[in-house]
Amino acid sequence: MSADAPRGQLVAVGIGMQLGRHASERTRSEIAMADVVFTLVDAFALGWLRELRSDVISLHEHYAEGKDRRVSYREMQERILAPVRAGKRVCLVLYGHPGVFADVPHGALSTARAEGHEARMEPGVSAAACLYADLGIDPGKFGVQSFETTQFLVNQRVIDPMALVILWQPAHCGDLGCSRFATTPERLGLLADKLGGFYESEPEIVLYEAARLPIEDPRMDRMPLSKLPSARLEEHTTLVILPAQGLTPDVSMREALADTRDP
């Protein structure tokens, strides 16, 4: 960035999971004060945003069936950065928390900072926050393991059956080409087989979807793991496996701690 080039601003904000209720005052302020507002949200949220800003620009047109999503993400980032490079104040509005399972904001913010522009992220209410509340789970009680589903499936990852396990985006399971928006029963069968190998007996799973409208209830469908291949999965479905066994004490460590003195 040359000394005389205009210095732009980019902020990524999240409107939370439930339409209108989770958007903070800071988020609303950033949307109102921006010169340009881009968004990547569903149709209901887009309608709500256009009540705040009639000129909001949806980035959904960069998606296409059969198109590699990584290509779409690069196109979106360049579109966002164009007004930033022109010295504009730009706001990117996303669903949930703007930094969770969101390649576009991280890429755009990183590039903007590297080019000398002001760039930051404001937190939002995430799907994980809603999940803990709706399922009545304290993540500090047993610990949490959290994976993107395909990343877990195609890499050597280890499940701790004593912990809560969360698998994100199971509807994209096994999509190595990043070009499809639905998986197959066969791929879900491979996932179920791999997960089952970490448990002494078949675990119960929960298919979770946070409520997105005030009139909706969250989806919390419980079933045995073997039913996963035939289950209905949406793009925003999350797969949860509750702790299958109690914590196993580390006897030697407890004995070692007993021999130490408090300061």
Salt bridges, closest charged atoms under 4 A:
GLU30 OE2 - ARG26 NE 3.22
GLU30 OE1 - ARG89 NH2 3.48
GLU30 OE2 - ARG120 NH2 2.64
ASP42 OD2 - ARG212 NH1 3.29
ASP55 OD1 - ARG53 NE 2.87
GLU61 OE2 - ARG79 NH1 3.16
ASP68 OD2 - ARG70 NH2 2.84
GLU75 OE1 - HIS62 ND1 3.19
GLU75 OE1 - LYS67 NZ 2.70
GLU78 OE1 - ARG85 NH1 3.03
GLU115 OE2 - ARG85 NH2 2.80
GLU115 OE1 - HIS117 NE2 3.77
GLU118 OE2 - ARG120 NE 3.90
GLU122 OE2 - ARG26 NH2 3.44
GLU122 OE2 - ARG120 NH1 2.65
ASP175 OD2 - ARG69 NH2 3.33
GLU204 OE1 - ARG222 NH1 3.22
GLU209 OE2 - ARG219 NH1 2.75
GLU209 OE1 - HIS236 NE2 3.43
ASP221 OD2 - ARG219 NE 2.74
GLU234 OE2 - ARG232 NH1 2.99
GLU235 OE1 - HIS172 NE2 3.56
